[in-house]
């Protein structure tokens, strides 16, 4: 098993860098193993979505 370095995390989400080079993105009980380039693309996509999200936490989906 590879050693991991915690890059970021809170109670629900963690981001670890594995010594084999993979980025482990864990959400609850689910972990995605991503190449660094795929992780960067995902981070960019999430940022773009966040910029377009209306302000407020109580959005209603229709």
PDB file as gemmi writes it, atoms N, CA and C in Angstrom:
CRYST1    1.000    1.000    1.000  90.00  90.00  90.00 P 1                      
ATOM      1  N   UNK A   1       0.846  -1.180   0.000  1.00  0.00           N  
ATOM      2  CA  UNK A   1       0.000   0.000   0.000  1.00  0.00           C  
ATOM      3  C   UNK A   1       0.890   1.242   0.000  1.00  0.00           C  
ATOM      4  N   UNK A   2       0.558   2.178  -0.859  1.00  0.00           N  
ATOM      5  CA  UNK A   2       1.348   3.409  -0.983  1.00  0.00           C  
ATOM      6  C   UNK A   2       1.108   4.336   0.205  1.00  0.00           C  
ATOM      7  N   UNK A   3       2.123   5.119   0.515  1.00  0.00           N  
ATOM      8  CA  UNK A   3       1.972   6.167   1.524  1.00  0.00           C  
ATOM      9  C   UNK A   3       1.286   7.354   0.877  1.00  0.00           C  
ATOM     10  N   UNK A   4       0.469   8.037   1.655  1.00  0.00           N  
ATOM     11  CA  UNK A   4      -0.255   9.208   1.165  1.00  0.00           C  
ATOM     12  C   UNK A   4       0.087  10.437   1.981  1.00  0.00           C  
ATOM     13  N   UNK A   5       0.066  11.579   1.295  1.00  0.00           N  
ATOM     14  CA  UNK A   5       0.252  12.877   1.943  1.00  0.00           C  
ATOM     15  C   UNK A   5      -1.064  13.619   1.827  1.00  0.00           C  
ATOM     16  N   UNK A   6      -1.619  14.064   2.944  1.00  0.00           N  
ATOM     17  CA  UNK A   6      -2.884  14.809   2.954  1.00  0.00           C  
ATOM     18  C   UNK A   6      -2.654  16.205   2.393  1.00  0.00           C  
ATOM     19  N   UNK A   7      -3.336  16.516   1.312  1.00  0.00           N  
ATOM     20  CA  UNK A   7      -3.250  17.842   0.711  1.00  0.00           C  
ATOM     21  C   UNK A   7      -4.296  18.781   1.295  1.00  0.00           C  
ATOM     22  N   UNK A   8      -5.487  18.234   1.546  1.00  0.00           N  
ATOM     23  CA  UNK A   8      -6.577  19.035   2.115  1.00  0.00           C  
ATOM     24  C   UNK A   8      -7.640  18.075   2.632  1.00  0.00           C  
ATOM     25  N   UNK A   9      -8.487  18.583   3.513  1.00  0.00           N  
ATOM     26  CA  UNK A   9      -9.565  17.746   4.012  1.00  0.00           C  
ATOM     27  C   UNK A   9     -10.385  18.434   5.074  1.00  0.00           C  
ATOM     28  N   UNK A  10     -11.614  17.930   5.224  1.00  0.00           N  
ATOM     29  CA  UNK A  10     -12.491  18.343   6.308  1.00  0.00           C  
ATOM     30  C   UNK A  10     -13.246  17.100   6.751  1.00  0.00           C  
ATOM     31  N   UNK A  11     -14.367  17.217   7.370  1.00  0.00           N  
ATOM     32  CA  UNK A  11     -15.078  16.054   7.883  1.00  0.00           C  
ATOM     33  C   UNK A  11     -15.615  15.110   6.817  1.00  0.00           C  
ATOM     34  N   UNK A  12     -15.899  15.602   5.628  1.00  0.00           N  
ATOM     35  CA  UNK A  12     -16.515  14.780   4.586  1.00  0.00           C  
ATOM     36  C   UNK A  12     -15.613  14.524   3.392  1.00  0.00           C  
ATOM     37  N   UNK A  13     -14.741  15.468   3.068  1.00  0.00           N  
ATOM     38  CA  UNK A  13     -13.911  15.374   1.879  1.00  0.00           C  
ATOM     39  C   UNK A  13     -12.440  15.331   2.255  1.00  0.00           C  
ATOM     40  N   UNK A  14     -11.647  14.505   1.535  1.00  0.00           N  
ATOM     41  CA  UNK A  14     -10.198  14.532   1.693  1.00  0.00           C  
ATOM     42  C   UNK A  14      -9.552  14.429   0.317  1.00  0.00           C  
ATOM     43  N   UNK A  15      -8.386  15.046   0.199  1.00  0.00           N  
ATOM     44  CA  UNK A  15      -7.583  14.976  -1.005  1.00  0.00           C  
ATOM     45  C   UNK A  15      -6.183  14.575  -0.568  1.00  0.00           C  
ATOM     46  N   UNK A  16      -5.737  13.420  -1.069  1.00  0.00           N  
ATOM     47  CA  UNK A  16      -4.422  12.896  -0.719  1.00  0.00           C  
ATOM     48  C   UNK A  16      -3.605  12.685  -1.982  1.00  0.00           C  
ATOM     49  N   UNK A  17      -2.291  12.866  -1.870  1.00  0.00           N  
ATOM     50  CA  UNK A  17      -1.364  12.545  -2.939  1.00  0.00           C  
ATOM     51  C   UNK A  17      -0.643  11.273  -2.546  1.00  0.00           C  
ATOM     52  N   UNK A  18      -0.744  10.276  -3.395  1.00  0.00           N  
ATOM     53  CA  UNK A  18      -0.130   8.975  -3.152  1.00  0.00           C  
ATOM     54  C   UNK A  18       1.303   9.000  -3.672  1.00  0.00           C  
ATOM     55  N   UNK A  19       2.185   8.221  -3.042  1.00  0.00           N  
ATOM     56  CA  UNK A  19       3.573   8.189  -3.487  1.00  0.00           C  
ATOM     57  C   UNK A  19       3.713   7.616  -4.892  1.00  0.00           C  
ATOM     58  N   UNK A  20       2.686   6.910  -5.393  1.00  0.00           N  
ATOM     59  CA  UNK A  20       2.714   6.396  -6.762  1.00  0.00           C  
ATOM     60  C   UNK A  20       2.299   7.466  -7.769  1.00  0.00           C  
ATOM     61  N   UNK A  21       1.879   8.659  -7.268  1.00  0.00           N  
ATOM     62  CA  UNK A  21       1.545   9.769  -8.141  1.00  0.00           C  
ATOM     63  C   UNK A  21       0.060  10.017  -8.308  1.00  0.00           C  
ATOM     64  N   UNK A  22      -0.777   9.109  -7.848  1.00  0.00           N  
ATOM     65  CA  UNK A  22      -2.223   9.281  -7.981  1.00  0.00           C  
ATOM     66  C   UNK A  22      -2.743  10.252  -6.929  1.00  0.00           C  
ATOM     67  N   UNK A  23      -3.789  10.973  -7.301  1.00  0.00           N  
ATOM     68  CA  UNK A  23      -4.495  11.834  -6.358  1.00  0.00           C  
ATOM     69  C   UNK A  23      -5.745  11.075  -5.923  1.00  0.00           C  
ATOM     70  N   UNK A  24      -5.925  10.930  -4.622  1.00  0.00           N  
ATOM     71  CA  UNK A  24      -7.086  10.237  -4.072  1.00  0.00           C  
ATOM     72  C   UNK A  24      -8.068  11.290  -3.568  1.00  0.00           C  
ATOM     73  N   UNK A  25      -9.217  11.373  -4.210  1.00  0.00           N  
ATOM     74  CA  UNK A  25     -10.280  12.290  -3.808  1.00  0.00           C  
ATOM     75  C   UNK A  25     -11.352  11.448  -3.132  1.00  0.00           C  
ATOM     76  N   UNK A  26     -11.524  11.640  -1.830  1.00  0.00           N  
ATOM     77  CA  UNK A  26     -12.481  10.841  -1.065  1.00  0.00           C  
ATOM     78  C   UNK A  26     -13.654  11.715  -0.650  1.00  0.00           C  
ATOM     79  N   UNK A  27     -14.855  11.200  -0.964  1.00  0.00           N  
ATOM     80  CA  UNK A  27     -16.106  11.849  -0.582  1.00  0.00           C  
ATOM     81  C   UNK A  27     -16.901  10.801   0.198  1.00  0.00           C  
ATOM     82  N   UNK A  28     -16.974  10.982   1.506  1.00  0.00           N  
ATOM     83  CA  UNK A  28     -17.650   9.973   2.318  1.00  0.00           C  
ATOM     84  C   UNK A  28     -16.933   8.638   2.203  1.00  0.00           C  
ATOM     85  N   UNK A  29     -17.667   7.613   1.737  1.00  0.00           N  
ATOM     86  CA  UNK A  29     -17.100   6.270   1.610  1.00  0.00           C  
ATOM     87  C   UNK A  29     -16.607   5.965   0.199  1.00  0.00           C  
ATOM     88  N   UNK A  30     -16.585   6.954  -0.678  1.00  0.00           N  
ATOM     89  CA  UNK A  30     -16.182   6.760  -2.072  1.00  0.00           C  
ATOM     90  C   UNK A  30     -14.868   7.470  -2.345  1.00  0.00           C  
ATOM     91  N   UNK A  31     -13.919   6.765  -2.958  1.00  0.00           N  
ATOM     92  CA  UNK A  31     -12.637   7.345  -3.312  1.00  0.00           C  
ATOM     93  C   UNK A  31     -12.406   7.229  -4.807  1.00  0.00           C  
ATOM     94  N   UNK A  32     -12.037   8.337  -5.419  1.00  0.00           N  
ATOM     95  CA  UNK A  32     -11.630   8.359  -6.819  1.00  0.00           C  
ATOM     96  C   UNK A  32     -10.120   8.459  -6.869  1.00  0.00           C  
ATOM     97  N   UNK A  33      -9.496   7.582  -7.651  1.00  0.00           N  
ATOM     98  CA  UNK A  33      -8.046   7.664  -7.878  1.00  0.00           C  
ATOM     99  C   UNK A  33      -7.855   8.327  -9.229  1.00  0.00           C  
ATOM    100  N   UNK A  34      -7.216   9.478  -9.235  1.00  0.00           N  
ATOM    101  CA  UNK A  34      -7.082  10.264 -10.448  1.00  0.00           C  
ATOM    102  C   UNK A  34      -5.617  10.550 -10.755  1.00  0.00           C  
ATOM    103  N   UNK A  35      -5.305  10.601 -12.042  1.00  0.00           N  
ATOM    104  CA  UNK A  35      -4.005  11.117 -12.449  1.00  0.00           C  
ATOM    105  C   UNK A  35      -4.002  12.607 -12.118  1.00  0.00           C  
ATOM    106  N   UNK A  36      -2.850  13.165 -11.811  1.00  0.00           N  
ATOM    107  CA  UNK A  36      -2.808  14.601 -11.495  1.00  0.00           C  
ATOM    108  C   UNK A  36      -3.445  15.474 -12.574  1.00  0.00           C  
ATOM    109  N   UNK A  37      -3.259  15.138 -13.841  1.00  0.00           N  
ATOM    110  CA  UNK A  37      -3.870  15.932 -14.914  1.00  0.00           C  
ATOM    111  C   UNK A  37      -5.390  15.847 -14.874  1.00  0.00           C  
ATOM    112  N   UNK A  38      -5.938  14.671 -14.567  1.00  0.00           N  
ATOM    113  CA  UNK A  38      -7.397  14.525 -14.451  1.00  0.00           C  
ATOM    114  C   UNK A  38      -7.914  15.278 -13.228  1.00  0.00           C  
ATOM    115  N   UNK A  39      -7.154  15.251 -12.138  1.00  0.00           N  
ATOM    116  CA  UNK A  39      -7.549  15.996 -10.939  1.00  0.00           C  
ATOM    117  C   UNK A  39      -7.575  17.494 -11.227  1.00  0.00           C  
ATOM    118  N   UNK A  40      -6.581  17.980 -11.954  1.00  0.00           N  
ATOM    119  CA  UNK A  40      -6.560  19.404 -12.312  1.00  0.00           C  
ATOM    120  C   UNK A  40      -7.763  19.768 -13.173  1.00  0.00           C  
ATOM    121  N   UNK A  41      -8.107  18.909 -14.134  1.00  0.00           N  
ATOM    122  CA  UNK A  41      -9.273  19.160 -14.990  1.00  0.00           C  
ATOM    123  C   UNK A  41     -10.559  19.174 -14.164  1.00  0.00           C  
ATOM    124  N   UNK A  42     -10.682  18.229 -13.222  1.00  0.00           N  
ATOM    125  CA  UNK A  42     -11.861  18.180 -12.356  1.00  0.00           C  
ATOM    126  C   UNK A  42     -11.934  19.429 -11.485  1.00  0.00           C  
ATOM    127  N   UNK A  43     -10.807  19.851 -10.915  1.00  0.00           N  
ATOM    128  CA  UNK A  43     -10.785  21.051 -10.083  1.00  0.00           C  
ATOM    129  C   UNK A  43     -11.201  22.274 -10.899  1.00  0.00           C  
ATOM    130  N   UNK A  44     -10.723  22.363 -12.130  1.00  0.00           N  
ATOM    131  CA  UNK A  44     -11.089  23.480 -13.000  1.00  0.00           C  
ATOM    132  C   UNK A  44     -12.590  23.455 -13.292  1.00  0.00           C  
ATOM    133  N   UNK A  45     -13.116  22.278 -13.610  1.00  0.00           N  
ATOM    134  CA  UNK A  45     -14.538  22.141 -13.905  1.00  0.00           C  
ATOM    135  C   UNK A  45     -15.402  22.504 -12.702  1.00  0.00           C  
ATOM    136  N   UNK A  46     -15.011  22.055 -11.512  1.00  0.00           N  
ATOM    137  CA  UNK A  46     -15.748  22.399 -10.297  1.00  0.00           C  
ATOM    138  C   UNK A  46     -15.697  23.897 -10.034  1.00  0.00           C  
ATOM    139  N   UNK A  47     -14.557  24.505 -10.282  1.00  0.00           N  
ATOM    140  CA  UNK A  47     -14.424  25.950 -10.097  1.00  0.00           C  
ATOM    141  C   UNK A  47     -15.334  26.702 -11.067  1.00  0.00           C  
ATOM    142  N   UNK A  48     -15.392  26.252 -12.315  1.00  0.00           N  
ATOM    143  CA  UNK A  48     -16.255  26.897 -13.298  1.00  0.00           C  
ATOM    144  C   UNK A  48     -17.724  26.789 -12.890  1.00  0.00           C  
ATOM    145  N   UNK A  49     -18.123  25.632 -12.387  1.00  0.00           N  
ATOM    146  CA  UNK A  49     -19.491  25.455 -11.908  1.00  0.00           C  
ATOM    147  C   UNK A  49     -19.792  26.325 -10.703  1.00  0.00           C  
ATOM    148  N   UNK A  50     -18.825  26.449  -9.807  1.00  0.00           N  
ATOM    149  CA  UNK A  50     -19.001  27.277  -8.619  1.00  0.00           C  
ATOM    150  C   UNK A  50     -19.187  28.744  -8.989  1.00  0.00           C  
ATOM    151  N   UNK A  51     -18.455  29.202  -9.981  1.00  0.00           N  
ATOM    152  CA  UNK A  51     -18.576  30.588 -10.414  1.00  0.00           C  
ATOM    153  C   UNK A  51     -19.957  30.893 -10.997  1.00  0.00           C  
ATOM    154  N   UNK A  52     -20.615  29.880 -11.560  1.00  0.00           N  
ATOM    155  CA  UNK A  52     -21.928  30.073 -12.172  1.00  0.00           C  
ATOM    156  C   UNK A  52     -23.080  29.770 -11.217  1.00  0.00           C  
ATOM    157  N   UNK A  53     -22.766  29.258 -10.054  1.00  0.00           N  
ATOM    158  CA  UNK A  53     -23.788  28.914  -9.069  1.00  0.00           C  
ATOM    159  C   UNK A  53     -24.330  30.184  -8.425  1.00  0.00           C  
ATOM    160  N   UNK A  54     -25.659  30.341  -8.395  1.00  0.00           N  
ATOM    161  CA  UNK A  54     -26.218  31.522  -7.733  1.00  0.00           C  
ATOM    162  C   UNK A  54     -25.847  31.534  -6.249  1.00  0.00           C  
ATOM    163  N   UNK A  55     -25.716  32.731  -5.669  1.00  0.00           N  
ATOM    164  CA  UNK A  55     -25.368  32.814  -4.251  1.00  0.00           C  
ATOM    165  C   UNK A  55     -26.458  32.209  -3.363  1.00  0.00           C  
ATOM    166  N   UNK A  56     -26.062  31.705  -2.229  1.00  0.00           N  
ATOM    167  CA  UNK A  56     -27.002  31.139  -1.259  1.00  0.00           C  
ATOM    168  C   UNK A  56     -26.885  29.633  -1.185  1.00  0.00           C  
ATOM    169  N   UNK A  57     -27.262  29.094  -0.048  1.00  0.00           N  
ATOM    170  CA  UNK A  57     -27.151  27.659   0.185  1.00  0.00           C  
ATOM    171  C   UNK A  57     -28.459  26.918  -0.059  1.00  0.00           C  
ATOM    172  N   UNK A  58     -29.555  27.641  -0.191  1.00  0.00           N  
ATOM    173  CA  UNK A  58     -30.861  26.981  -0.259  1.00  0.00           C  
ATOM    174  C   UNK A  58     -31.461  27.075  -1.654  1.00  0.00           C  
ATOM    175  N   UNK A  59     -30.761  26.510  -2.619  1.00  0.00           N  
ATOM    176  CA  UNK A  59     -31.255  26.515  -3.984  1.00  0.00           C  
ATOM    177  C   UNK A  59     -32.370  25.493  -4.146  1.00  0.00           C  
ATOM    178  N   UNK A  60     -33.386  25.841  -4.900  1.00  0.00           N  
ATOM    179  CA  UNK A  60     -34.490  24.929  -5.178  1.00  0.00           C  
ATOM    180  C   UNK A  60     -34.326  24.390  -6.591  1.00  0.00           C  
ATOM    181  N   UNK A  61     -34.314  23.081  -6.727  1.00  0.00           N  
ATOM    182  CA  UNK A  61     -34.199  22.443  -8.043  1.00  0.00           C  
ATOM    183  C   UNK A  61     -35.591  22.201  -8.581  1.00  0.00           C  
ATOM    184  N   UNK A  62     -35.789  22.533  -9.817  1.00  0.00           N  
ATOM    185  CA  UNK A  62     -37.111  22.349 -10.452  1.00  0.00           C  
ATOM    186  C   UNK A  62     -37.011  21.295 -11.523  1.00  0.00           C  
TER     187      UNK A  62                                                      
END                                                                             
